[in-house]
């Protein structure tokens, strides 16, 4: 797994949709990486993460959110 890459305060206007997937530069290195990560989530969690993408500043933020949604955090 690649090290966590920080999003350097990019405005939500830098969020780029790619079909049904949202790509945030600085959090994921490529569309393939974000697709792989989101594909690993169940549909409800994936939907929540996509709808709240603007709230995340790093991959750790996303992982923490997923863990909380699953009652692990």
PDB file of N, CA, C and O in Angstrom:
ATOM      1  N   UNK A   1       0.845  -1.175   0.000  1.00  0.00           N
ATOM      2  CA  UNK A   1       0.000   0.000   0.000  1.00  0.00           C
ATOM      3  C   UNK A   1       0.891   1.239   0.000  1.00  0.00           C
ATOM      4  O   UNK A   1       1.913   1.277   0.685  1.00  0.00           O
ATOM      5  N   UNK A   2       0.511   2.215  -0.746  1.00  0.00           N
ATOM      6  CA  UNK A   2       1.259   3.464  -0.804  1.00  0.00           C
ATOM      7  C   UNK A   2       1.113   4.223   0.503  1.00  0.00           C
ATOM      8  O   UNK A   2       0.088   4.094   1.173  1.00  0.00           O
ATOM      9  N   UNK A   3       2.108   5.008   0.882  1.00  0.00           N
ATOM     10  CA  UNK A   3       1.961   5.820   2.094  1.00  0.00           C
ATOM     11  C   UNK A   3       0.833   6.827   1.932  1.00  0.00           C
ATOM     12  O   UNK A   3       0.474   7.208   0.818  1.00  0.00           O
ATOM     13  N   UNK A   4       0.292   7.242   3.044  1.00  0.00           N
ATOM     14  CA  UNK A   4      -0.794   8.222   3.023  1.00  0.00           C
ATOM     15  C   UNK A   4      -0.254   9.539   2.485  1.00  0.00           C
ATOM     16  O   UNK A   4       0.788  10.024   2.926  1.00  0.00           O
ATOM     17  N   UNK A   5      -0.970  10.103   1.537  1.00  0.00           N
ATOM     18  CA  UNK A   5      -0.572  11.365   0.925  1.00  0.00           C
ATOM     19  C   UNK A   5      -1.530  12.440   1.383  1.00  0.00           C
ATOM     20  O   UNK A   5      -2.744  12.270   1.270  1.00  0.00           O
ATOM     21  N   UNK A   6      -1.024  13.524   1.889  1.00  0.00           N
ATOM     22  CA  UNK A   6      -1.862  14.611   2.376  1.00  0.00           C
ATOM     23  C   UNK A   6      -2.418  15.436   1.223  1.00  0.00           C
ATOM     24  O   UNK A   6      -1.727  15.690   0.237  1.00  0.00           O
ATOM     25  N   UNK A   7      -3.645  15.840   1.358  1.00  0.00           N
ATOM     26  CA  UNK A   7      -4.271  16.791   0.448  1.00  0.00           C
ATOM     27  C   UNK A   7      -3.906  18.163   0.991  1.00  0.00           C
ATOM     28  O   UNK A   7      -4.237  18.479   2.134  1.00  0.00           O
ATOM     29  N   UNK A   8      -3.244  18.970   0.209  1.00  0.00           N
ATOM     30  CA  UNK A   8      -2.747  20.253   0.692  1.00  0.00           C
ATOM     31  C   UNK A   8      -3.822  21.322   0.531  1.00  0.00           C
ATOM     32  O   UNK A   8      -3.682  22.230  -0.287  1.00  0.00           O
ATOM     33  N   UNK A   9      -4.887  21.212   1.306  1.00  0.00           N
ATOM     34  CA  UNK A   9      -5.927  22.224   1.361  1.00  0.00           C
ATOM     35  C   UNK A   9      -6.552  22.562   0.025  1.00  0.00           C
ATOM     36  O   UNK A   9      -6.854  23.728  -0.233  1.00  0.00           O
ATOM     37  N   UNK A  10      -6.756  21.575  -0.832  1.00  0.00           N
ATOM     38  CA  UNK A  10      -7.372  21.857  -2.123  1.00  0.00           C
ATOM     39  C   UNK A  10      -8.844  22.175  -1.929  1.00  0.00           C
ATOM     40  O   UNK A  10      -9.521  21.489  -1.164  1.00  0.00           O
ATOM     41  N   UNK A  11      -9.349  23.185  -2.593  1.00  0.00           N
ATOM     42  CA  UNK A  11     -10.774  23.506  -2.467  1.00  0.00           C
ATOM     43  C   UNK A  11     -11.628  22.399  -3.061  1.00  0.00           C
ATOM     44  O   UNK A  11     -11.160  21.623  -3.895  1.00  0.00           O
ATOM     45  N   UNK A  12     -12.869  22.328  -2.635  1.00  0.00           N
ATOM     46  CA  UNK A  12     -13.747  21.270  -3.125  1.00  0.00           C
ATOM     47  C   UNK A  12     -13.948  21.356  -4.633  1.00  0.00           C
ATOM     48  O   UNK A  12     -14.400  20.391  -5.249  1.00  0.00           O
ATOM     49  N   UNK A  13     -13.618  22.498  -5.237  1.00  0.00           N
ATOM     50  CA  UNK A  13     -13.736  22.598  -6.688  1.00  0.00           C
ATOM     51  C   UNK A  13     -12.695  21.733  -7.395  1.00  0.00           C
ATOM     52  O   UNK A  13     -12.808  21.502  -8.599  1.00  0.00           O
ATOM     53  N   UNK A  14     -11.656  21.236  -6.651  1.00  0.00           N
ATOM     54  CA  UNK A  14     -10.684  20.350  -7.275  1.00  0.00           C
ATOM     55  C   UNK A  14     -11.161  18.909  -7.296  1.00  0.00           C
ATOM     56  O   UNK A  14     -10.494  18.043  -7.862  1.00  0.00           O
ATOM     57  N   UNK A  15     -12.293  18.648  -6.692  1.00  0.00           N
ATOM     58  CA  UNK A  15     -12.843  17.301  -6.726  1.00  0.00           C
ATOM     59  C   UNK A  15     -13.339  17.040  -8.142  1.00  0.00           C
ATOM     60  O   UNK A  15     -14.115  17.815  -8.702  1.00  0.00           O
ATOM     61  N   UNK A  16     -12.878  15.946  -8.697  1.00  0.00           N
ATOM     62  CA  UNK A  16     -13.196  15.642 -10.086  1.00  0.00           C
ATOM     63  C   UNK A  16     -14.004  14.349 -10.173  1.00  0.00           C
ATOM     64  O   UNK A  16     -13.518  13.300  -9.750  1.00  0.00           O
ATOM     65  N   UNK A  17     -15.216  14.398 -10.707  1.00  0.00           N
ATOM     66  CA  UNK A  17     -15.979  13.162 -10.855  1.00  0.00           C
ATOM     67  C   UNK A  17     -15.427  12.324 -12.003  1.00  0.00           C
ATOM     68  O   UNK A  17     -15.004  12.858 -13.028  1.00  0.00           O
ATOM     69  N   UNK A  18     -15.437  11.032 -11.823  1.00  0.00           N
ATOM     70  CA  UNK A  18     -15.027  10.089 -12.856  1.00  0.00           C
ATOM     71  C   UNK A  18     -16.078   8.995 -12.870  1.00  0.00           C
ATOM     72  O   UNK A  18     -16.002   8.046 -12.089  1.00  0.00           O
ATOM     73  N   UNK A  19     -17.058   9.121 -13.753  1.00  0.00           N
ATOM     74  CA  UNK A  19     -18.215   8.230 -13.777  1.00  0.00           C
ATOM     75  C   UNK A  19     -18.909   8.326 -12.430  1.00  0.00           C
ATOM     76  O   UNK A  19     -19.366   9.409 -12.064  1.00  0.00           O
ATOM     77  N   UNK A  20     -19.005   7.229 -11.671  1.00  0.00           N
ATOM     78  CA  UNK A  20     -19.666   7.256 -10.372  1.00  0.00           C
ATOM     79  C   UNK A  20     -18.683   7.477  -9.235  1.00  0.00           C
ATOM     80  O   UNK A  20     -19.066   7.426  -8.066  1.00  0.00           O
ATOM     81  N   UNK A  21     -17.418   7.721  -9.564  1.00  0.00           N
ATOM     82  CA  UNK A  21     -16.386   7.806  -8.546  1.00  0.00           C
ATOM     83  C   UNK A  21     -15.844   9.222  -8.482  1.00  0.00           C
ATOM     84  O   UNK A  21     -15.713   9.893  -9.506  1.00  0.00           O
ATOM     85  N   UNK A  22     -15.532   9.669  -7.288  1.00  0.00           N
ATOM     86  CA  UNK A  22     -14.977  11.001  -7.099  1.00  0.00           C
ATOM     87  C   UNK A  22     -13.482  10.850  -6.843  1.00  0.00           C
ATOM     88  O   UNK A  22     -13.068  10.017  -6.037  1.00  0.00           O
ATOM     89  N   UNK A  23     -12.684  11.646  -7.521  1.00  0.00           N
ATOM     90  CA  UNK A  23     -11.229  11.617  -7.378  1.00  0.00           C
ATOM     91  C   UNK A  23     -10.780  12.918  -6.755  1.00  0.00           C
ATOM     92  O   UNK A  23     -11.080  13.991  -7.278  1.00  0.00           O
ATOM     93  N   UNK A  24     -10.074  12.843  -5.659  1.00  0.00           N
ATOM     94  CA  UNK A  24      -9.575  14.037  -4.994  1.00  0.00           C
ATOM     95  C   UNK A  24      -8.058  14.032  -5.109  1.00  0.00           C
ATOM     96  O   UNK A  24      -7.399  13.191  -4.499  1.00  0.00           O
ATOM     97  N   UNK A  25      -7.487  14.964  -5.887  1.00  0.00           N
ATOM     98  CA  UNK A  25      -6.031  15.018  -6.007  1.00  0.00           C
ATOM     99  C   UNK A  25      -5.374  15.192  -4.644  1.00  0.00           C
ATOM    100  O   UNK A  25      -5.838  15.990  -3.830  1.00  0.00           O
ATOM    101  N   UNK A  26      -4.317  14.467  -4.394  1.00  0.00           N
ATOM    102  CA  UNK A  26      -3.596  14.563  -3.135  1.00  0.00           C
ATOM    103  C   UNK A  26      -3.968  13.489  -2.141  1.00  0.00           C
ATOM    104  O   UNK A  26      -3.173  13.182  -1.252  1.00  0.00           O
ATOM    105  N   UNK A  27      -5.149  12.905  -2.259  1.00  0.00           N
ATOM    106  CA  UNK A  27      -5.541  11.811  -1.371  1.00  0.00           C
ATOM    107  C   UNK A  27      -5.236  10.483  -2.044  1.00  0.00           C
ATOM    108  O   UNK A  27      -4.661   9.585  -1.428  1.00  0.00           O
ATOM    109  N   UNK A  28      -5.618  10.361  -3.295  1.00  0.00           N
ATOM    110  CA  UNK A  28      -5.321   9.169  -4.072  1.00  0.00           C
ATOM    111  C   UNK A  28      -4.450   9.571  -5.253  1.00  0.00           C
ATOM    112  O   UNK A  28      -4.639  10.634  -5.844  1.00  0.00           O
ATOM    113  N   UNK A  29      -3.510   8.723  -5.584  1.00  0.00           N
ATOM    114  CA  UNK A  29      -2.548   9.048  -6.630  1.00  0.00           C
ATOM    115  C   UNK A  29      -3.128   8.906  -8.030  1.00  0.00           C
ATOM    116  O   UNK A  29      -2.613   9.507  -8.973  1.00  0.00           O
ATOM    117  N   UNK A  30      -4.194   8.120  -8.180  1.00  0.00           N
ATOM    118  CA  UNK A  30      -4.756   7.896  -9.504  1.00  0.00           C
ATOM    119  C   UNK A  30      -6.214   7.484  -9.394  1.00  0.00           C
ATOM    120  O   UNK A  30      -6.700   7.133  -8.319  1.00  0.00           O
ATOM    121  N   UNK A  31      -6.904   7.535 -10.533  1.00  0.00           N
ATOM    122  CA  UNK A  31      -8.287   7.063 -10.580  1.00  0.00           C
ATOM    123  C   UNK A  31      -8.339   5.584 -10.250  1.00  0.00           C
ATOM    124  O   UNK A  31      -9.273   5.132  -9.587  1.00  0.00           O
ATOM    125  N   UNK A  32      -7.359   4.829 -10.699  1.00  0.00           N
ATOM    126  CA  UNK A  32      -7.334   3.390 -10.435  1.00  0.00           C
ATOM    127  C   UNK A  32      -7.251   3.118  -8.932  1.00  0.00           C
ATOM    128  O   UNK A  32      -7.932   2.235  -8.412  1.00  0.00           O
ATOM    129  N   UNK A  33      -6.418   3.878  -8.255  1.00  0.00           N
ATOM    130  CA  UNK A  33      -6.261   3.694  -6.812  1.00  0.00           C
ATOM    131  C   UNK A  33      -7.561   4.006  -6.068  1.00  0.00           C
ATOM    132  O   UNK A  33      -7.952   3.251  -5.177  1.00  0.00           O
ATOM    133  N   UNK A  34      -8.232   5.098  -6.417  1.00  0.00           N
ATOM    134  CA  UNK A  34      -9.494   5.428  -5.751  1.00  0.00           C
ATOM    135  C   UNK A  34     -10.560   4.399  -6.100  1.00  0.00           C
ATOM    136  O   UNK A  34     -11.355   4.024  -5.238  1.00  0.00           O
ATOM    137  N   UNK A  35     -10.594   3.938  -7.338  1.00  0.00           N
ATOM    138  CA  UNK A  35     -11.557   2.907  -7.727  1.00  0.00           C
ATOM    139  C   UNK A  35     -11.321   1.621  -6.945  1.00  0.00           C
ATOM    140  O   UNK A  35     -12.271   0.996  -6.472  1.00  0.00           O
ATOM    141  N   UNK A  36     -10.061   1.228  -6.807  1.00  0.00           N
ATOM    142  CA  UNK A  36      -9.738   0.017  -6.042  1.00  0.00           C
ATOM    143  C   UNK A  36     -10.177   0.158  -4.595  1.00  0.00           C
ATOM    144  O   UNK A  36     -10.765  -0.763  -4.028  1.00  0.00           O
ATOM    145  N   UNK A  37      -9.890   1.324  -3.988  1.00  0.00           N
ATOM    146  CA  UNK A  37     -10.262   1.529  -2.589  1.00  0.00           C
ATOM    147  C   UNK A  37     -11.779   1.517  -2.426  1.00  0.00           C
ATOM    148  O   UNK A  37     -12.308   0.813  -1.566  1.00  0.00           O
ATOM    149  N   UNK A  38     -12.473   2.290  -3.245  1.00  0.00           N
ATOM    150  CA  UNK A  38     -13.928   2.357  -3.114  1.00  0.00           C
ATOM    151  C   UNK A  38     -14.588   1.024  -3.425  1.00  0.00           C
ATOM    152  O   UNK A  38     -15.614   0.692  -2.831  1.00  0.00           O
ATOM    153  N   UNK A  39     -14.026   0.266  -4.332  1.00  0.00           N
ATOM    154  CA  UNK A  39     -14.566  -1.054  -4.655  1.00  0.00           C
ATOM    155  C   UNK A  39     -14.467  -2.011  -3.476  1.00  0.00           C
ATOM    156  O   UNK A  39     -15.232  -2.972  -3.387  1.00  0.00           O
ATOM    157  N   UNK A  40     -13.522  -1.750  -2.565  1.00  0.00           N
ATOM    158  CA  UNK A  40     -13.355  -2.617  -1.401  1.00  0.00           C
ATOM    159  C   UNK A  40     -14.404  -2.344  -0.320  1.00  0.00           C
ATOM    160  O   UNK A  40     -14.527  -3.117   0.631  1.00  0.00           O
ATOM    161  N   UNK A  41     -15.159  -1.254  -0.458  1.00  0.00           N
ATOM    162  CA  UNK A  41     -16.160  -0.881   0.543  1.00  0.00           C
ATOM    163  C   UNK A  41     -17.531  -1.427   0.167  1.00  0.00           C
ATOM    164  O   UNK A  41     -17.822  -1.650  -1.008  1.00  0.00           O
ATOM    165  N   UNK A  42     -18.375  -1.642   1.186  1.00  0.00           N
ATOM    166  CA  UNK A  42     -19.748  -2.028   0.885  1.00  0.00           C
ATOM    167  C   UNK A  42     -20.473  -0.826   0.281  1.00  0.00           C
ATOM    168  O   UNK A  42     -20.010   0.308   0.407  1.00  0.00           O
ATOM    169  N   UNK A  43     -21.591  -1.070  -0.364  1.00  0.00           N
ATOM    170  CA  UNK A  43     -22.265  -0.021  -1.139  1.00  0.00           C
ATOM    171  C   UNK A  43     -22.714   1.163  -0.287  1.00  0.00           C
ATOM    172  O   UNK A  43     -22.618   2.303  -0.741  1.00  0.00           O
ATOM    173  N   UNK A  44     -23.198   0.933   0.926  1.00  0.00           N
ATOM    174  CA  UNK A  44     -23.636   2.043   1.778  1.00  0.00           C
ATOM    175  C   UNK A  44     -22.459   2.909   2.214  1.00  0.00           C
ATOM    176  O   UNK A  44     -22.548   4.137   2.205  1.00  0.00           O
ATOM    177  N   UNK A  45     -21.367   2.270   2.592  1.00  0.00           N
ATOM    178  CA  UNK A  45     -20.173   3.008   3.007  1.00  0.00           C
ATOM    179  C   UNK A  45     -19.600   3.781   1.836  1.00  0.00           C
ATOM    180  O   UNK A  45     -19.239   4.949   1.981  1.00  0.00           O
ATOM    181  N   UNK A  46     -19.510   3.146   0.676  1.00  0.00           N
ATOM    182  CA  UNK A  46     -18.997   3.796  -0.531  1.00  0.00           C
ATOM    183  C   UNK A  46     -19.836   5.024  -0.864  1.00  0.00           C
ATOM    184  O   UNK A  46     -19.287   6.078  -1.185  1.00  0.00           O
ATOM    185  N   UNK A  47     -21.164   4.900  -0.792  1.00  0.00           N
ATOM    186  CA  UNK A  47     -22.063   6.015  -1.075  1.00  0.00           C
ATOM    187  C   UNK A  47     -21.816   7.168  -0.104  1.00  0.00           C
ATOM    188  O   UNK A  47     -21.777   8.328  -0.515  1.00  0.00           O
ATOM    189  N   UNK A  48     -21.648   6.854   1.182  1.00  0.00           N
ATOM    190  CA  UNK A  48     -21.390   7.896   2.186  1.00  0.00           C
ATOM    191  C   UNK A  48     -20.071   8.601   1.904  1.00  0.00           C
ATOM    192  O   UNK A  48     -20.008   9.830   1.932  1.00  0.00           O
ATOM    193  N   UNK A  49     -19.023   7.838   1.634  1.00  0.00           N
ATOM    194  CA  UNK A  49     -17.699   8.423   1.376  1.00  0.00           C
ATOM    195  C   UNK A  49     -17.759   9.330   0.154  1.00  0.00           C
ATOM    196  O   UNK A  49     -17.204  10.428   0.176  1.00  0.00           O
ATOM    197  N   UNK A  50     -18.416   8.894  -0.903  1.00  0.00           N
ATOM    198  CA  UNK A  50     -18.515   9.702  -2.124  1.00  0.00           C
ATOM    199  C   UNK A  50     -19.278  11.000  -1.848  1.00  0.00           C
ATOM    200  O   UNK A  50     -18.874  12.066  -2.314  1.00  0.00           O
ATOM    201  N   UNK A  51     -20.359  10.919  -1.106  1.00  0.00           N
ATOM    202  CA  UNK A  51     -21.170  12.110  -0.822  1.00  0.00           C
ATOM    203  C   UNK A  51     -20.482  13.087   0.118  1.00  0.00           C
ATOM    204  O   UNK A  51     -20.830  14.268   0.132  1.00  0.00           O
ATOM    205  N   UNK A  52     -19.514  12.627   0.902  1.00  0.00           N
ATOM    206  CA  UNK A  52     -18.851  13.484   1.888  1.00  0.00           C
ATOM    207  C   UNK A  52     -17.382  13.716   1.563  1.00  0.00           C
ATOM    208  O   UNK A  52     -16.606  14.069   2.451  1.00  0.00           O
ATOM    209  N   UNK A  53     -16.994  13.527   0.331  1.00  0.00           N
ATOM    210  CA  UNK A  53     -15.597  13.657  -0.074  1.00  0.00           C
ATOM    211  C   UNK A  53     -14.998  14.998   0.309  1.00  0.00           C
ATOM    212  O   UNK A  53     -13.831  15.057   0.695  1.00  0.00           O
ATOM    213  N   UNK A  54     -15.758  16.064   0.214  1.00  0.00           N
ATOM    214  CA  UNK A  54     -15.215  17.398   0.504  1.00  0.00           C
ATOM    215  C   UNK A  54     -14.805  17.555   1.971  1.00  0.00           C
ATOM    216  O   UNK A  54     -14.094  18.501   2.309  1.00  0.00           O
ATOM    217  N   UNK A  55     -15.240  16.647   2.843  1.00  0.00           N
ATOM    218  CA  UNK A  55     -14.907  16.724   4.261  1.00  0.00           C
ATOM    219  C   UNK A  55     -13.557  16.100   4.584  1.00  0.00           C
ATOM    220  O   UNK A  55     -13.028  16.316   5.674  1.00  0.00           O
ATOM    221  N   UNK A  56     -12.985  15.330   3.657  1.00  0.00           N
ATOM    222  CA  UNK A  56     -11.758  14.596   3.916  1.00  0.00           C
ATOM    223  C   UNK A  56     -10.541  15.363   3.414  1.00  0.00           C
ATOM    224  O   UNK A  56     -10.559  15.916   2.315  1.00  0.00           O
ATOM    225  N   UNK A  57      -9.491  15.394   4.219  1.00  0.00           N
ATOM    226  CA  UNK A  57      -8.251  16.069   3.858  1.00  0.00           C
ATOM    227  C   UNK A  57      -7.110  15.086   3.611  1.00  0.00           C
ATOM    228  O   UNK A  57      -6.065  15.464   3.080  1.00  0.00           O
ATOM    229  N   UNK A  58      -7.309  13.826   3.996  1.00  0.00           N
ATOM    230  CA  UNK A  58      -6.267  12.820   3.808  1.00  0.00           C
ATOM    231  C   UNK A  58      -6.920  11.447   3.709  1.00  0.00           C
ATOM    232  O   UNK A  58      -8.101  11.278   4.010  1.00  0.00           O
ATOM    233  N   UNK A  59      -6.126  10.474   3.281  1.00  0.00           N
ATOM    234  CA  UNK A  59      -6.630   9.098   3.237  1.00  0.00           C
ATOM    235  C   UNK A  59      -6.932   8.627   4.653  1.00  0.00           C
ATOM    236  O   UNK A  59      -7.868   7.854   4.857  1.00  0.00           O
ATOM    237  N   UNK A  60      -6.159   9.077   5.628  1.00  0.00           N
ATOM    238  CA  UNK A  60      -6.416   8.706   7.025  1.00  0.00           C
ATOM    239  C   UNK A  60      -7.800   9.178   7.465  1.00  0.00           C
ATOM    240  O   UNK A  60      -8.483   8.471   8.206  1.00  0.00           O
ATOM    241  N   UNK A  61      -8.223  10.362   7.020  1.00  0.00           N
ATOM    242  CA  UNK A  61      -9.571  10.854   7.330  1.00  0.00           C
ATOM    243  C   UNK A  61     -10.632   9.899   6.786  1.00  0.00           C
ATOM    244  O   UNK A  61     -11.619   9.604   7.460  1.00  0.00           O
ATOM    245  N   UNK A  62     -10.421   9.424   5.570  1.00  0.00           N
ATOM    246  CA  UNK A  62     -11.381   8.501   4.959  1.00  0.00           C
ATOM    247  C   UNK A  62     -11.403   7.183   5.729  1.00  0.00           C
ATOM    248  O   UNK A  62     -12.473   6.654   6.030  1.00  0.00           O
ATOM    249  N   UNK A  63     -10.231   6.660   6.042  1.00  0.00           N
ATOM    250  CA  UNK A  63     -10.147   5.389   6.777  1.00  0.00           C
ATOM    251  C   UNK A  63     -10.788   5.530   8.149  1.00  0.00           C
ATOM    252  O   UNK A  63     -11.513   4.633   8.579  1.00  0.00           O
ATOM    253  N   UNK A  64     -10.540   6.639   8.849  1.00  0.00           N
ATOM    254  CA  UNK A  64     -11.166   6.874  10.159  1.00  0.00           C
ATOM    255  C   UNK A  64     -12.683   6.922  10.030  1.00  0.00           C
ATOM    256  O   UNK A  64     -13.398   6.360  10.859  1.00  0.00           O
ATOM    257  N   UNK A  65     -13.172   7.590   8.997  1.00  0.00           N
ATOM    258  CA  UNK A  65     -14.616   7.675   8.760  1.00  0.00           C
ATOM    259  C   UNK A  65     -15.200   6.286   8.521  1.00  0.00           C
ATOM    260  O   UNK A  65     -16.222   5.931   9.107  1.00  0.00           O
ATOM    261  N   UNK A  66     -14.561   5.508   7.671  1.00  0.00           N
ATOM    262  CA  UNK A  66     -15.032   4.147   7.382  1.00  0.00           C
ATOM    263  C   UNK A  66     -15.044   3.305   8.656  1.00  0.00           C
ATOM    264  O   UNK A  66     -15.994   2.562   8.905  1.00  0.00           O
ATOM    265  N   UNK A  67     -13.990   3.423   9.461  1.00  0.00           N
ATOM    266  CA  UNK A  67     -13.940   2.666  10.714  1.00  0.00           C
ATOM    267  C   UNK A  67     -15.073   3.065  11.643  1.00  0.00           C
ATOM    268  O   UNK A  67     -15.683   2.199  12.271  1.00  0.00           O
ATOM    269  N   UNK A  68     -15.371   4.358  11.747  1.00  0.00           N
ATOM    270  CA  UNK A  68     -16.477   4.817  12.597  1.00  0.00           C
ATOM    271  C   UNK A  68     -17.805   4.308  12.078  1.00  0.00           C
ATOM    272  O   UNK A  68     -18.668   3.904  12.857  1.00  0.00           O
ATOM    273  N   UNK A  69     -17.975   4.326  10.751  1.00  0.00           N
ATOM    274  CA  UNK A  69     -19.225   3.827  10.175  1.00  0.00           C
ATOM    275  C   UNK A  69     -19.421   2.331  10.478  1.00  0.00           C
ATOM    276  O   UNK A  69     -20.550   1.856  10.603  1.00  0.00           O
ATOM    277  N   UNK A  70     -18.324   1.613  10.592  1.00  0.00           N
ATOM    278  CA  UNK A  70     -18.382   0.173  10.872  1.00  0.00           C
ATOM    279  C   UNK A  70     -18.289  -0.133  12.359  1.00  0.00           C
ATOM    280  O   UNK A  70     -18.205  -1.298  12.750  1.00  0.00           O
ATOM    281  N   UNK A  71     -18.303   0.923  13.204  1.00  0.00           N
ATOM    282  CA  UNK A  71     -18.275   0.737  14.648  1.00  0.00           C
ATOM    283  C   UNK A  71     -16.931   0.312  15.183  1.00  0.00           C
ATOM    284  O   UNK A  71     -16.852  -0.260  16.270  1.00  0.00           O
ATOM    285  N   UNK A  72     -15.867   0.581  14.444  1.00  0.00           N
ATOM    286  CA  UNK A  72     -14.530   0.158  14.854  1.00  0.00           C
ATOM    287  C   UNK A  72     -13.703   1.297  15.436  1.00  0.00           C
ATOM    288  O   UNK A  72     -12.561   1.085  15.845  1.00  0.00           O
ATOM    289  N   UNK A  73     -14.257   2.487  15.478  1.00  0.00           N
ATOM    290  CA  UNK A  73     -13.420   3.598  15.918  1.00  0.00           C
ATOM    291  C   UNK A  73     -14.028   4.478  16.927  1.00  0.00           C
ATOM    292  O   UNK A  73     -13.402   5.444  17.362  1.00  0.00           O
TER     293      UNK A  73
END
